[in-house]
Amino acid sequence: MSEVKFSDFYESLVKLAKSFEQKNMLLKIQPDLEANIIRIYGEKTDSLALAKAGLEGISELAYTTAEHHPYWNLAYNSSQILKLVLEKWNDKLTKEELDEILWYVDEIKNATRKIEEK
């Protein structure tokens, strides 16, 4: 029995997506076969939703890395800023939210100084 590859799964997924196209459901498939990642989006997915989904990956990296990596603090605080911005993309940021962003910026500056010192 031959080894099943991730690319085999991708090819099957493309066939499945085409079967849904025949039912008037358009899907966007974005493969990154080298990383074994396939992203599937509905036809009405917009840039804001894509950005939020991408941010989840960055946040997960920051949460799971914790203090074991010298850049975790940069990733974490940057992702928190982006999370606030994306949540309020179609609204106004409040004074409290802007203050919170400035606090994260200070944390980024502190983390940057620590990296420079090493």
MMTF fields as JSON, N, C-alpha, C and O atoms, coordinates in Angstrom:
{
  "mmtfVersion": "1.0.0",
  "mmtfProducer": "UNKNOWN",
  "numBonds": 471,
  "numAtoms": 472,
  "numGroups": 118,
  "numChains": 1,
  "numModels": 1,
  "chainsPerModel": [1],
  "groupsPerChain": [118],
  "chainIdList": ["A"],
  "bondAtomList": [4, 2, 8, 6, 12, 10, 16, 14, 20, 18, 24, 22, 28, 26, 32, 30, 36, 34, 40, 38, 44, 42, 48, 46, 52, 50, 56, 54, 60, 58, 64, 62, 68, 66, 72, 70, 76, 74, 80, 78, 84, 82, 88, 86, 92, 90, 96, 94, 100, 98, 104, 102, 108, 106, 112, 110, 116, 114, 120, 118, 124, 122, 128, 126, 132, 130, 136, 134, 140, 138, 144, 142, 148, 146, 152, 150, 156, 154, 160, 158, 164, 162, 168, 166, 172, 170, 176, 174, 180, 178, 184, 182, 188, 186, 192, 190, 196, 194, 200, 198, 204, 202, 208, 206, 212, 210, 216, 214, 220, 218, 224, 222, 228, 226, 232, 230, 236, 234, 240, 238, 244, 242, 248, 246, 252, 250, 256, 254, 260, 258, 264, 262, 268, 266, 272, 270, 276, 274, 280, 278, 284, 282, 288, 286, 292, 290, 296, 294, 300, 298, 304, 302, 308, 306, 312, 310, 316, 314, 320, 318, 324, 322, 328, 326, 332, 330, 336, 334, 340, 338, 344, 342, 348, 346, 352, 350, 356, 354, 360, 358, 364, 362, 368, 366, 372, 370, 376, 374, 380, 378, 384, 382, 388, 386, 392, 390, 396, 394, 400, 398, 404, 402, 408, 406, 412, 410, 416, 414, 420, 418, 424, 422, 428, 426, 432, 430, 436, 434, 440, 438, 444, 442, 448, 446, 452, 450, 456, 454, 460, 458, 464, 462, 468, 466],
  "bondOrderList": [1, 1, 1, 1, 1, 1, 1, 1, 1, 1, 1, 1, 1, 1, 1, 1, 1, 1, 1, 1, 1, 1, 1, 1, 1, 1, 1, 1, 1, 1, 1, 1, 1, 1, 1, 1, 1, 1, 1, 1, 1, 1, 1, 1, 1, 1, 1, 1, 1, 1, 1, 1, 1, 1, 1, 1, 1, 1, 1, 1, 1, 1, 1, 1, 1, 1, 1, 1, 1, 1, 1, 1, 1, 1, 1, 1, 1, 1, 1, 1, 1, 1, 1, 1, 1, 1, 1, 1, 1, 1, 1, 1, 1, 1, 1, 1, 1, 1, 1, 1, 1, 1, 1, 1, 1, 1, 1, 1, 1, 1, 1, 1, 1, 1, 1, 1, 1],
  "groupList": [{"groupName": "MET", "atomNameList": ["N", "CA", "C", "O"], "elementList": ["N", "C", "C", "O"], "formalChargeList": [0, 0, 0, 0], "bondAtomList": [1, 0, 2, 1, 3, 2], "bondOrderList": [1, 1, 2], "singleLetterCode": "M", "chemCompType": "L-PEPTIDE LINKING"}, {"groupName": "SER", "atomNameList": ["N", "CA", "C", "O"], "elementList": ["N", "C", "C", "O"], "formalChargeList": [0, 0, 0, 0], "bondAtomList": [1, 0, 2, 1, 3, 2], "bondOrderList": [1, 1, 2], "singleLetterCode": "S", "chemCompType": "L-PEPTIDE LINKING"}, {"groupName": "GLU", "atomNameList": ["N", "CA", "C", "O"], "elementList": ["N", "C", "C", "O"], "formalChargeList": [0, 0, 0, 0], "bondAtomList": [1, 0, 2, 1, 3, 2], "bondOrderList": [1, 1, 2], "singleLetterCode": "E", "chemCompType": "L-PEPTIDE LINKING"}, {"groupName": "VAL", "atomNameList": ["N", "CA", "C", "O"], "elementList": ["N", "C", "C", "O"], "formalChargeList": [0, 0, 0, 0], "bondAtomList": [1, 0, 2, 1, 3, 2], "bondOrderList": [1, 1, 2], "singleLetterCode": "V", "chemCompType": "L-PEPTIDE LINKING"}, {"groupName": "LYS", "atomNameList": ["N", "CA", "C", "O"], "elementList": ["N", "C", "C", "O"], "formalChargeList": [0, 0, 0, 0], "bondAtomList": [1, 0, 2, 1, 3, 2], "bondOrderList": [1, 1, 2], "singleLetterCode": "K", "chemCompType": "L-PEPTIDE LINKING"}, {"groupName": "PHE", "atomNameList": ["N", "CA", "C", "O"], "elementList": ["N", "C", "C", "O"], "formalChargeList": [0, 0, 0, 0], "bondAtomList": [1, 0, 2, 1, 3, 2], "bondOrderList": [1, 1, 2], "singleLetterCode": "F", "chemCompType": "L-PEPTIDE LINKING"}, {"groupName": "ASP", "atomNameList": ["N", "CA", "C", "O"], "elementList": ["N", "C", "C", "O"], "formalChargeList": [0, 0, 0, 0], "bondAtomList": [1, 0, 2, 1, 3, 2], "bondOrderList": [1, 1, 2], "singleLetterCode": "D", "chemCompType": "L-PEPTIDE LINKING"}, {"groupName": "TYR", "atomNameList": ["N", "CA", "C", "O"], "elementList": ["N", "C", "C", "O"], "formalChargeList": [0, 0, 0, 0], "bondAtomList": [1, 0, 2, 1, 3, 2], "bondOrderList": [1, 1, 2], "singleLetterCode": "Y", "chemCompType": "L-PEPTIDE LINKING"}, {"groupName": "LEU", "atomNameList": ["N", "CA", "C", "O"], "elementList": ["N", "C", "C", "O"], "formalChargeList": [0, 0, 0, 0], "bondAtomList": [1, 0, 2, 1, 3, 2], "bondOrderList": [1, 1, 2], "singleLetterCode": "L", "chemCompType": "L-PEPTIDE LINKING"}, {"groupName": "ALA", "atomNameList": ["N", "CA", "C", "O"], "elementList": ["N", "C", "C", "O"], "formalChargeList": [0, 0, 0, 0], "bondAtomList": [1, 0, 2, 1, 3, 2], "bondOrderList": [1, 1, 2], "singleLetterCode": "A", "chemCompType": "L-PEPTIDE LINKING"}, {"groupName": "GLN", "atomNameList": ["N", "CA", "C", "O"], "elementList": ["N", "C", "C", "O"], "formalChargeList": [0, 0, 0, 0], "bondAtomList": [1, 0, 2, 1, 3, 2], "bondOrderList": [1, 1, 2], "singleLetterCode": "Q", "chemCompType": "L-PEPTIDE LINKING"}, {"groupName": "ASN", "atomNameList": ["N", "CA", "C", "O"], "elementList": ["N", "C", "C", "O"], "formalChargeList": [0, 0, 0, 0], "bondAtomList": [1, 0, 2, 1, 3, 2], "bondOrderList": [1, 1, 2], "singleLetterCode": "N", "chemCompType": "L-PEPTIDE LINKING"}, {"groupName": "ILE", "atomNameList": ["N", "CA", "C", "O"], "elementList": ["N", "C", "C", "O"], "formalChargeList": [0, 0, 0, 0], "bondAtomList": [1, 0, 2, 1, 3, 2], "bondOrderList": [1, 1, 2], "singleLetterCode": "I", "chemCompType": "L-PEPTIDE LINKING"}, {"groupName": "PRO", "atomNameList": ["N", "CA", "C", "O"], "elementList": ["N", "C", "C", "O"], "formalChargeList": [0, 0, 0, 0], "bondAtomList": [1, 0, 2, 1, 3, 2], "bondOrderList": [1, 1, 2], "singleLetterCode": "P", "chemCompType": "L-PEPTIDE LINKING"}, {"groupName": "ARG", "atomNameList": ["N", "CA", "C", "O"], "elementList": ["N", "C", "C", "O"], "formalChargeList": [0, 0, 0, 0], "bondAtomList": [1, 0, 2, 1, 3, 2], "bondOrderList": [1, 1, 2], "singleLetterCode": "R", "chemCompType": "L-PEPTIDE LINKING"}, {"groupName": "GLY", "atomNameList": ["N", "CA", "C", "O"], "elementList": ["N", "C", "C", "O"], "formalChargeList": [0, 0, 0, 0], "bondAtomList": [1, 0, 2, 1, 3, 2], "bondOrderList": [1, 1, 2], "singleLetterCode": "G", "chemCompType": "PEPTIDE LINKING"}, {"groupName": "THR", "atomNameList": ["N", "CA", "C", "O"], "elementList": ["N", "C", "C", "O"], "formalChargeList": [0, 0, 0, 0], "bondAtomList": [1, 0, 2, 1, 3, 2], "bondOrderList": [1, 1, 2], "singleLetterCode": "T", "chemCompType": "L-PEPTIDE LINKING"}, {"groupName": "HIS", "atomNameList": ["N", "CA", "C", "O"], "elementList": ["N", "C", "C", "O"], "formalChargeList": [0, 0, 0, 0], "bondAtomList": [1, 0, 2, 1, 3, 2], "bondOrderList": [1, 1, 2], "singleLetterCode": "H", "chemCompType": "L-PEPTIDE LINKING"}, {"groupName": "TRP", "atomNameList": ["N", "CA", "C", "O"], "elementList": ["N", "C", "C", "O"], "formalChargeList": [0, 0, 0, 0], "bondAtomList": [1, 0, 2, 1, 3, 2], "bondOrderList": [1, 1, 2], "singleLetterCode": "W", "chemCompType": "L-PEPTIDE LINKING"}],
  "groupTypeList": [0, 1, 2, 3, 4, 5, 1, 6, 5, 7, 2, 1, 8, 3, 4, 8, 9, 4, 1, 5, 2, 10, 4, 11, 0, 8, 8, 4, 12, 10, 13, 6, 8, 2, 9, 11, 12, 12, 14, 12, 7, 15, 2, 4, 16, 6, 1, 8, 9, 8, 9, 4, 9, 15, 8, 2, 15, 12, 1, 2, 8, 9, 7, 16, 16, 9, 2, 17, 17, 13, 7, 18, 11, 8, 9, 7, 11, 1, 1, 10, 12, 8, 4, 8, 3, 8, 2, 4, 18, 11, 6, 4, 8, 16, 4, 2, 2, 8, 6, 2, 12, 8, 18, 7, 3, 6, 2, 12, 4, 11, 9, 16, 14, 4, 12, 2, 2, 4],
  "groupIdList": [1, 2, 3, 4, 5, 6, 7, 8, 9, 10, 11, 12, 13, 14, 15, 16, 17, 18, 19, 20, 21, 22, 23, 24, 25, 26, 27, 28, 29, 30, 31, 32, 33, 34, 35, 36, 37, 38, 39, 40, 41, 42, 43, 44, 45, 46, 47, 48, 49, 50, 51, 52, 53, 54, 55, 56, 57, 58, 59, 60, 61, 62, 63, 64, 65, 66, 67, 68, 69, 70, 71, 72, 73, 74, 75, 76, 77, 78, 79, 80, 81, 82, 83, 84, 85, 86, 87, 88, 89, 90, 91, 92, 93, 94, 95, 96, 97, 98, 99, 100, 101, 102, 103, 104, 105, 106, 107, 108, 109, 110, 111, 112, 113, 114, 115, 116, 117, 118],
  "secStructList": [7, 7, 7, 7, 7, 2, 2, 2, 2, 2, 2, 2, 2, 2, 2, 2, 2, 2, 2, 2, 2, 6, 6, 6, 7, 7, 3, 3, 3, 3, 3, 3, 4, 4, 4, 6, 3, 3, 3, 3, 3, 3, 6, 6, 7, 7, 2, 2, 2, 2, 2, 2, 2, 2, 2, 2, 2, 2, 2, 2, 2, 2, 2, 2, 2, 4, 4, 4, 1, 6, 6, 2, 2, 2, 2, 2, 2, 2, 2, 2, 2, 2, 2, 2, 2, 2, 2, 6, 6, 6, 1, 7, 7, 7, 2, 2, 2, 2, 2, 2, 2, 2, 2, 2, 2, 2, 2, 2, 2, 2, 2, 2, 2, 2, 2, 2, 2, 7],
  "xCoordList": [0.85, 0.0, 0.889, 1.811, 0.616, 1.446, 1.044, -0.088, 1.989, 1.772, 0.886, 1.128, -0.119, -1.003, -0.302, 0.258, -0.34, 0.314, -0.725, -1.889, -0.299, -1.19, -1.716, -2.858, -0.88, -1.311, -2.456, -3.301, -2.487, -3.6, -4.903, -5.943, -4.824, -5.99, -6.445, -7.639, -5.502, -5.823, -6.554, -7.559, -6.062, -6.697, -8.138, -9.036, -8.353, -9.71, -10.592, -11.775, -10.014, -10.755, -11.175, -12.286, -10.294, -10.619, -11.805, -12.708, -11.8, -12.932, -14.224, -15.277, -14.135, -15.316, -15.818, -17.02, -14.902, -15.287, -15.96, -16.933, -15.455, -16.06, -17.47, -18.343, -17.697, -19.046, -20.022, -21.204, -19.527, -20.381, -20.566, -21.594, -19.583, -19.734, -20.896, -21.606, -21.087, -22.201, -23.538, -24.576, -23.514, -24.719, -24.789, -25.542, -23.989, -23.936, -23.366, -23.745, -22.475, -21.759, -20.288, -19.587, -19.848, -18.464, -17.586, -17.927, -16.468, -15.501, -14.154, -13.797, -13.419, -12.049, -11.145, -11.291, -10.223, -9.298, -7.9, -7.464, -7.213, -5.863, -4.916, -4.829, -4.21, -3.315, -1.908, -1.4, -1.305, 0.125, 0.608, 0.766, 0.836, 1.115, 2.444, 2.597, 3.4, 4.677, 4.485, 5.189, 3.535, 3.275, 2.129, 1.752, 1.585, 0.434, -0.756, -1.392, -1.036, -2.153, -3.033, -2.545, -4.324, -5.292, -6.336, -6.924, -6.555, -7.582, -8.764, -8.59, -9.959, -11.168, -12.057, -12.353, -12.475, -13.302, -14.571, -14.561, -15.658, -16.893, -16.785, -15.938, -17.632, -17.544, -17.77, -17.334, -18.443, -18.738, -17.736, -17.933, -16.674, -15.655, -14.938, -14.483, -14.846, -14.188, -12.793, -12.375, -12.104, -10.731, -10.653, -9.688, -11.644, -11.647, -11.735, -11.019, -12.605, -12.725, -11.43, -11.018, -10.795, -9.515, -8.444, -7.653, -8.415, -7.432, -7.649, -6.689, -8.897, -9.204, -8.788, -8.261, -9.017, -8.626, -7.109, -6.591, -6.404, -4.94, -4.392, -3.389, -5.057, -4.625, -4.742, -3.958, -5.71, -5.864, -4.601, -4.19, -3.997, -2.756, -1.609, -0.815, -1.52, -0.47, -0.681, 0.267, -1.915, -2.229, -1.904, -1.346, -2.248, -1.961, -0.458, -0.018, 0.319, 1.777, 2.268, 3.099, 1.761, 2.183, 1.785, 2.558, 0.595, 0.132, 0.918, 1.271, 1.191, 1.847, 3.346, 3.966, 3.93, 5.372, 5.724, 6.753, 4.86, 5.059, 6.458, 6.969, 7.061, 8.351, 9.529, 10.679, 9.26, 10.336, 11.057, 12.108, 10.531, 11.15, 11.378, 10.527, 12.502, 12.784, 11.809, 11.738, 11.069, 10.158, 8.702, 7.83, 8.42, 7.019, 6.292, 5.131, 6.974, 6.349, 5.986, 4.943, 6.859, 6.556, 5.329, 4.437, 5.293, 4.167, 2.874, 1.834, 2.944, 1.744, 1.169, -0.012, 1.987, 1.486, 1.043, 0.068, 1.745, 1.33, -0.012, -0.876, -0.185, -1.45, -2.609, -3.735, -2.335, -3.39, -3.826, -5.01, -2.859, -3.189, -4.042, -5.078, -3.601, -4.343, -5.742, -6.698, -5.863, -7.175, -8.13, -9.27, -7.664, -8.495, -8.872, -10.026, -7.899, -8.134, -9.139, -10.063, -8.954, -9.856, -11.263, -12.24, -11.377, -12.699, -13.461, -14.687, -12.751, -13.39, -13.232, -13.416, -12.895, -12.584, -13.665, -13.355, -14.9, -16.0, -16.61, -17.663, -15.962, -16.415, -15.259, -14.181, -15.498, -14.444, -13.839, -14.537, -12.542, -11.858, -12.174, -12.157, -12.463, -12.739, -11.431, -10.355, -11.526, -10.352, -9.676, -8.449, -10.482, -9.932, -9.19, -8.13, -9.743, -9.086, -7.79, -6.794, -7.802, -6.575, -5.516, -4.333, -5.936, -5.001, -4.433, -3.251, -5.286, -4.831, -3.803, -2.805, -4.05, -3.093, -1.767, -0.71, -1.81, -0.57, 0.178, 1.409, -0.555, 0.086, 0.8, 1.93, 0.142, 0.79, 2.013, 3.021, 1.921, 3.072, 4.245, 5.385, 3.98, 5.042, 5.643, 6.857, 4.798, 5.288, 6.174, 7.186, 5.796, 6.612, 7.961, 8.996, 7.954, 9.208, 10.099, 11.303, 9.509, 10.284, 10.869, 12.028, 10.079, 10.549, 11.676, 12.643, 11.542, 12.571, 13.884, 14.954, 13.803, 15.024, 15.706, 16.93, 14.915, 15.489, 16.188, 17.222, 15.626, 16.245, 17.553, 18.547, 17.543, 18.766, 19.875, 21.048, 19.512, 20.507, 21.217, 22.34, 20.568, 21.167, 22.13, 22.718],
  "yCoordList": [-1.186, 0.0, 1.242, 1.348, 2.17, 3.365, 4.391, 4.414, 5.215, 6.245, 7.36, 7.873, 7.721, 8.813, 10.131, 10.3, 11.05, 12.34, 13.43, 13.279, 14.506, 15.639, 16.187, 16.637, 16.146, 16.629, 15.763, 16.257, 14.473, 13.608, 14.105, 14.165, 14.456, 15.013, 16.294, 16.49, 17.156, 18.413, 18.155, 18.805, 17.22, 16.911, 16.432, 16.803, 15.615, 15.149, 16.311, 16.369, 17.219, 18.386, 19.273, 19.802, 19.437, 20.237, 19.606, 20.313, 18.294, 17.609, 17.841, 18.088, 17.76, 18.007, 19.435, 19.658, 20.399, 21.803, 21.991, 22.737, 21.327, 21.437, 20.866, 21.371, 19.82, 19.26, 20.259, 20.273, 21.094, 22.122, 23.307, 23.982, 23.56, 24.611, 24.286, 25.183, 22.995, 22.582, 22.846, 22.892, 23.023, 23.341, 24.843, 25.278, 25.62, 27.083, 27.57, 28.641, 26.813, 27.281, 27.438, 26.462, 28.68, 28.938, 28.927, 29.518, 28.252, 28.18, 28.648, 28.403, 29.313, 29.693, 28.757, 28.621, 28.121, 27.213, 27.773, 28.054, 27.928, 28.476, 27.43, 27.291, 26.7, 25.668, 26.197, 27.054, 25.681, 25.839, 24.427, 24.042, 23.676, 22.255, 21.991, 20.962, 22.898, 22.723, 22.762, 22.071, 23.567, 23.69, 22.775, 22.773, 22.004, 21.137, 21.932, 21.552, 23.04, 23.906, 24.15, 24.423, 24.046, 24.399, 25.293, 24.93, 26.455, 27.361, 27.321, 27.354, 27.249, 27.207, 28.372, 28.542, 29.165, 30.324, 30.271, 29.825, 30.727, 30.884, 32.087, 32.956, 32.138, 33.204, 34.6, 35.586, 34.699, 36.007, 36.408, 37.407, 35.635, 35.971, 37.241, 37.342, 38.204, 39.467, 39.559, 38.686, 40.624, 40.822, 40.917, 40.444, 41.516, 41.648, 40.269, 39.992, 39.415, 38.063, 37.278, 36.523, 37.454, 36.782, 37.267, 36.471, 38.566, 39.127, 38.583, 38.234, 38.513, 37.969, 36.509, 36.086, 35.742, 34.327, 34.186, 33.319, 35.021, 34.986, 35.38, 34.836, 36.325, 36.78, 35.67, 35.617, 34.789, 33.666, 32.807, 32.33, 32.614, 31.843, 32.541, 31.898, 33.837, 34.618, 34.588, 34.406, 34.766, 34.743, 33.379, 33.295, 32.321, 30.966, 30.762, 30.175, 31.243, 31.152, 31.903, 31.397, 33.095, 33.905, 33.236, 33.249, 32.656, 32.011, 30.739, 30.486, 29.944, 28.658, 28.782, 27.932, 29.823, 30.013, 30.537, 30.18, 31.381, 32.025, 32.613, 33.154, 32.507, 33.176, 32.339, 32.67, 31.269, 30.393, 30.932, 30.41, 31.931, 32.499, 33.991, 34.662, 34.512, 35.934, 36.906, 38.067, 36.467, 37.367, 37.195, 37.868, 36.317, 36.04, 37.314, 37.519, 38.163, 39.387, 40.328, 40.981, 40.383, 41.202, 40.66, 41.419, 39.354, 38.738, 38.912, 39.252, 38.679, 38.764, 40.178, 40.368, 41.158, 42.533, 43.088, 43.836, 42.731, 43.154, 42.534, 43.198, 41.261, 40.602, 41.206, 41.271, 41.643, 42.268, 43.603, 43.938, 44.346, 45.605, 45.305, 45.934, 44.35, 44.002, 43.495, 43.795, 42.734, 42.22, 43.388, 43.392, 44.365, 45.539, 46.284, 46.67, 46.48, 47.228, 46.498, 47.112, 45.196, 44.446, 44.354, 44.388, 44.239, 44.203, 45.509, 45.504, 46.6, 47.915, 48.479, 49.677, 47.634, 48.073, 48.98, 49.954, 48.672, 49.463, 50.419, 51.006, 50.574, 51.478, 52.38, 52.335, 53.192, 54.057, 53.411, 52.793, 53.561, 53.127, 54.123, 55.335, 53.6, 54.477, 54.991, 54.502, 55.956, 56.479, 55.354, 55.251, 54.513, 53.388, 52.404, 51.899, 52.137, 51.211, 51.811, 51.104, 53.105, 53.76, 53.741, 53.548, 53.942, 53.846, 52.438, 52.256, 51.446, 50.052, 49.785, 49.1, 50.323, 50.181, 50.819, 50.24, 51.996, 52.661, 51.834, 51.806, 51.164, 50.295, 49.145, 48.807, 48.537, 47.471, 47.984, 47.285, 49.2, 49.804, 49.942, 49.651, 50.378, 50.475, 49.1, 48.972, 48.079, 46.714, 46.271, 45.6, 46.646, 46.321, 47.028, 46.433, 48.3, 49.038, 48.376, 48.228, 47.977, 47.309, 45.986, 45.673, 45.226, 43.95, 44.179, 43.418, 45.219, 45.542, 45.908, 45.489, 46.685, 47.047, 45.805, 45.68, 44.896, 43.661, 42.836, 42.222, 42.818, 42.084, 42.758, 42.087, 44.087, 44.829, 44.597, 44.541, 44.46, 44.267, 42.924, 42.77, 41.964, 40.614, 40.497, 39.434],
  "zCoordList": [0.0, 0.0, 0.0, 0.809, -0.898, -0.997, 0.062, 0.544, 0.394, 1.415, 0.864, -0.229, 1.613, 1.21, 1.533, 2.617, 0.592, 0.764, 0.987, 0.617, 1.583, 1.812, 0.492, 0.407, -0.527, -1.843, -2.392, -3.138, -2.025, -2.432, -1.805, -2.462, -0.531, 0.155, -0.54, -0.77, -0.869, -1.54, -2.856, -3.143, -3.65, -4.932, -4.718, -5.474, -3.696, -3.38, -2.935, -3.27, -2.19, -1.722, -2.884, -2.895, -3.858, -5.045, -5.779, -6.227, -5.899, -6.555, -5.778, -6.367, -4.458, -3.631, -3.825, -3.968, -3.831, -4.029, -5.384, -5.494, -6.407, -7.738, -7.74, -8.445, -6.957, -6.889, -6.267, -6.611, -5.354, -4.76, -5.703, -5.657, -6.552, -7.561, -8.493, -8.948, -8.774, -9.633, -8.953, -9.613, -7.608, -6.846, -6.539, -5.668, -7.272, -7.141, -5.817, -5.343, -5.219, -4.036, -4.422, -4.692, -4.44, -4.8, -3.547, -2.522, -3.657, -2.568, -3.08, -4.232, -2.23, -2.545, -1.749, -0.534, -2.438, -1.776, -1.956, -3.072, -0.85, -0.853, -0.262, 0.958, -1.119, -0.591, -0.32, -1.043, 0.71, 0.967, 1.277, 2.435, 0.22, 0.377, 1.077, 1.736, 0.946, 1.656, 3.165, 3.901, 3.626, 5.065, 5.515, 6.687, 4.578, 4.877, 5.413, 6.396, 4.741, 5.126, 3.905, 2.808, 4.12, 3.087, 3.75, 4.768, 3.166, 3.667, 2.701, 1.483, 3.265, 2.449, 2.877, 4.059, 1.902, 2.187, 1.357, 0.209, 1.947, 1.199, 0.287, 0.491, -0.704, -1.701, -1.132, -1.727, 0.008, 0.588, 1.675, 2.366, 1.821, 2.807, 2.357, 1.218, 3.268, 2.907, 3.542, 4.304, 3.208, 3.685, 5.2, 5.801, 5.816, 7.274, 7.934, 8.896, 7.421, 7.97, 7.771, 8.651, 6.627, 6.373, 7.335, 7.841, 7.588, 8.514, 9.93, 10.618, 10.356, 11.684, 11.788, 12.817, 10.741, 10.751, 10.805, 11.51, 10.075, 10.103, 11.458, 11.92, 12.085, 13.405, 14.44, 15.388, 14.263, 15.192, 15.215, 16.273, 14.062, 13.992, 14.698, 15.385, 14.534, 15.201, 16.71, 17.474, 17.13, 18.561, 19.162, 20.256, 18.451, 18.942, 19.117, 20.105, 18.163, 18.272, 19.5, 20.254, 19.696, 20.852, 22.167, 23.124, 22.221, 23.458, 23.758, 24.909, 22.74, 22.978, 23.16, 23.799, 22.611, 22.738, 24.122, 24.696, 24.64, 25.944, 26.021, 25.039, 27.164, 27.362, 26.88, 27.168, 26.158, 25.707, 24.476, 24.105, 23.858, 22.657, 22.882, 23.467, 22.431, 22.697, 22.033, 22.437, 21.041, 20.332, 20.744, 20.195, 21.689, 22.052, 22.466, 22.109, 23.215, 23.718, 22.56, 22.582, 21.556, 20.38, 19.652, 19.274, 19.46, 18.765, 19.563, 19.0, 20.868, 21.692, 21.7, 21.411, 22.025, 22.134, 20.783, 20.709, 19.729, 18.389, 18.032, 17.459, 18.37, 18.049, 18.845, 18.352, 20.064, 20.864, 20.249, 20.241, 19.741, 19.055, 17.821, 17.604, 17.025, 15.82, 16.148, 15.432, 17.223, 17.622, 17.915, 17.451, 18.679, 18.965, 17.693, 17.507, 16.827, 15.589, 14.694, 14.16, 14.535, 13.661, 14.233, 13.484, 15.549, 16.174, 15.95, 15.838, 15.887, 15.731, 14.311, 14.1, 13.35, 11.993, 11.41, 10.725, 11.673, 11.122, 12.146, 11.899, 13.27, 14.326, 14.728, 14.136, 15.734, 16.269, 17.5, 18.304, 17.634, 18.851, 19.958, 19.743, 21.141, 22.279, 22.865, 22.521, 23.731, 24.431, 25.217, 25.229, 25.871, 26.65, 25.755, 26.124, 24.591, 23.653, 23.112, 22.953, 22.83, 22.391, 23.482, 23.2, 24.732, 25.854, 25.976, 26.269, 25.748, 25.802, 24.696, 24.92, 23.523, 22.424, 22.788, 22.537, 23.373, 23.795, 24.841, 24.843, 25.725, 26.717, 26.013, 26.367, 25.01, 24.241, 23.487, 23.377, 22.972, 22.286, 23.256, 22.891, 24.476, 25.483, 25.772, 25.932, 25.84, 26.049, 24.885, 25.09, 23.676, 22.498, 22.591, 22.292, 23.006, 23.166, 24.208, 23.997, 25.333, 26.384, 25.885, 26.161, 25.164, 24.63, 23.615, 23.567, 22.821, 21.824, 22.508, 22.067, 23.579, 24.331, 24.895, 24.836, 25.437, 25.993, 24.935, 25.2, 23.732, 22.625, 22.221, 21.944, 22.189, 21.823, 22.827, 22.457, 24.104, 25.162, 25.061, 25.543, 24.441, 24.37, 23.267, 23.07]
}
